[in-house]
Amino acid sequence: MLVLYLTVRYQVLGTLFHRDAAPYIVMLPTSLRMTTAVANVTELVRLLLFPADLVADYGPAVILPAGTGALRFWVGGGVLLGVAVLAVRTLALRARAEEPPTASSLRRSPWVTLGVVWVVLSLAVVGNVFFPVGVWVAERTLYLPTVGVSLLVVGLGQYAIGFLEESRPRLRFSFVGAATLLVLLGGARTWTRNAAWRDTEAVFMTLADEHPESFRAQWWMGMQMIEAGERDRGLEWLGQAVDLNPNELRLQLDFVRGLLLAGRSEEAMALVSSLPPADPARYVYLTQSHIQLDQPDRAREAVQEGLARFPEDARLMRQARELEIRPTENTSVENP
């Protein structure tokens, strides 16, 4: 199953690694990334067993890096150690098919070991352990691990029922009732959470309401305020988001756009000039900054440099026409 999974992953992504790792993860030293991955085990266990609080995005500051001095690092390490001991003990002997579940069946049930191995392997690929991925934690990355949890529940359920039959048979129905109640509560939680995923606006409104500390919630709130004309307040929210995730290029560009809309051209110029030339918007805003600062010659240079890198970008073409720049061998001002 693991080989099949990795094969399919390679066919889809073209790599076994992640193609779009989160900037707030890539920037960390390897040691801190791995200790945070261990600390995040506590969050993963909570989501798999008791998902009372759900978040659309677990980036900063919903989850922050955790070193060896953080309590959740040691809690996560303790969980991993306990799971490893459980898997090793259950691997010792296999259960006999003809033998009914008893209190001693836990040591011989293959389901527990299989479930633990399944969860560990499936989470290792998306857990930021061996390489950085796109998020610290994401509920969508738990679809495959839930299969292992189901197998684990089968093995532990066999033990629980066998134990109750041996010692307290009257409690068996109570156990079944409690398990049924947990399933119903889980279903109800899924049902009530569906409204948060109705559309993009619902996702971000829910995120901003329940977790305003999230940089993505602050990013969205800032852009909403800027579009509504509350530009100073919007820039405050965007500034907080940038402080939490300073390596997110798209966020930085939106901050520059807000500065330009607020008429703060010099600040916009200083920021956009420091950004890497990896997005055509960088040149669009750089050109606009020069225009607002009444620097037409420098604006022409910026738009020409942008068209040399991104010759098909419609925004740069429009700026070139407005600045009356003639097309050259490397640039085109025609609308695609």
TORTITI-870281 format. One record per residue (C-alpha): x negated, y, z. Coordinates in steps of 0.2 Angstrom, whole numbers, plus 5000, padded with zeros to 4 digits. Example, Ala and Ser with C-alpha at 12.3 -4.5 7.8 and 13.67 -1.06 7.14 Angstrom:
# residues 2
493849785039;493249955036;
This chain:
# residues 336
500050005000;498650125004;497750094987;499450114978;499750274987;498050344984;498150294965;499850384963;499150534973;497650544961;498750524945;499850674951;498550794958;497050744948;496050724964;496150634981;495850804989;497050954990;496951074976;497651224985;496951235003;497651365014;496451515016;496651515035;496051335035;494651345022;493751495031;493551395047;491951295052;492151105049;492051075068;493451195072;494551125058;494350945065;494650995083;496251085078;496750935068;496650835084;497550965094;498950965081;499350785085;500450845099;501450945086;501550795075;502150685089;503450815094;504150825076;504250635074;505050595090;505950755096;506150885083;507151015093;506151165085;505851165067;504851295057;504751325038;502951365039;501751315053;500351445048;499651575060;500151625073;501451475075;499951365076;498151445079;496451355078;496051255094;494251215100;493751085113;494251205127;496051205122;497251095132;498151035117;496550975110;496350855125;498250805125;498050765106;496550665109;497350575123;498850525112;497650465099;496650355112;498350285118;498950245101;497250165097;497350055113;499150005108;498649955091;497149855096;498149755110;499549715098;498249655084;497549515096;498949395092;500349385080;502149345085;502849175081;504349185069;505349055079;504949135096;506349245103;505749425109;505149415127;504149535138;502549455132;503049485114;502249655113;500549585113;501049475098;502149585087;501349635071;502649785069;501749895082;500049875074;500749895056;501650045061;500250135070;499050095055;500350165043;500550325053;498650355055;498250325037;499650425030;499250575042;497450565039;497650625021;498650775025;497950815043;496450925039;495350795045;494250745030;494650895020;495651055021;497451055014;498851185011;499551195029;499151145047;500751055049;502251035038;503850935040;503750875022;502150795025;502950675038;504050585026;502850445023;502250435042;504150415047;504050245038;502650195051;503650265065;505150155060;504050005060;503350055077;505150075084;505549895078;504049825088;504349925103;506249885102;505949695102;504849715118;506249825126;507649705122;506649555127;506149635144;507949685148;508549505144;507249435156;507449555170;509049665169;510149595156;511549715161;510549865155;510449795137;512049885132;511450045140;509850035130;510850005114;511950145118;510450265122;509650215105;511350255096;511450415105;509750465099;510150425081;511750525082;510750675089;509450665076;510750665062;511650815070;509950905071;509750875052;511450925048;511351095058;509651125050;510251115032;510951295033;509151365035;508651285018;510151355008;509051474998;507451564999;508151715008;508951595021;507251515024;506351675027;507751755037;507751595049;505851605050;505851785055;507251765067;506551605076;504651635074;504251815071;502451775076;502151685059;501151785047;502351725033;503851795042;502851965045;502351965027;504251945021;504852065034;503552195028;504052175010;505952185014;505652355023;504552425009;505952384996;507252465008;506252625008;505552605026;503752595020;502852645036;503652515046;503452385032;501552425031;501452395050;502252215048;501052185033;499552245042;499952115056;500151985043;498452025036;497652025053;498251845055;497751785038;496451905031;495951785017;497651775008;497351864992;499251874987;499651955004;498252075002;498852124985;500652154992;499852265006;498952364992;500652384983;501452444999;500052575001;500352634983;502252654986;501852755002;500752864992;499152815002;498152804987;496452814995;496752675007;497452574992;495852604982;494752554996;495652394999;495952334982;494152374977;493552244990;494652104983;493951964972;494451974953;495551824954;497251894950;497752014937;498752114950;497052174957;496752264941;498452334940;498452404957;496652464955;497152564939;498652634948;497552694962;496552784950;498052864941;498752924958;497052994962;497053084945;495552984939;496052944921;494352894915;494152764929;495852704926;495452664908;493952574914;494852474926;496252424914;494952374901;494052264913;495652184918;496152144900;494452074897;494851944911;496751924909;497151974890;498951914891;499452004907;500952114902;500752234916;498952274911;499552294892;500852414897;499552514907;498452514892;499752584881;500152724894;498352764895;498252764876;496852634876;496452554858;496352364857;494652294856;493952124852;494252064870;495852154874;497552164866;498952294870;500252204860;501752134870;501651944870;
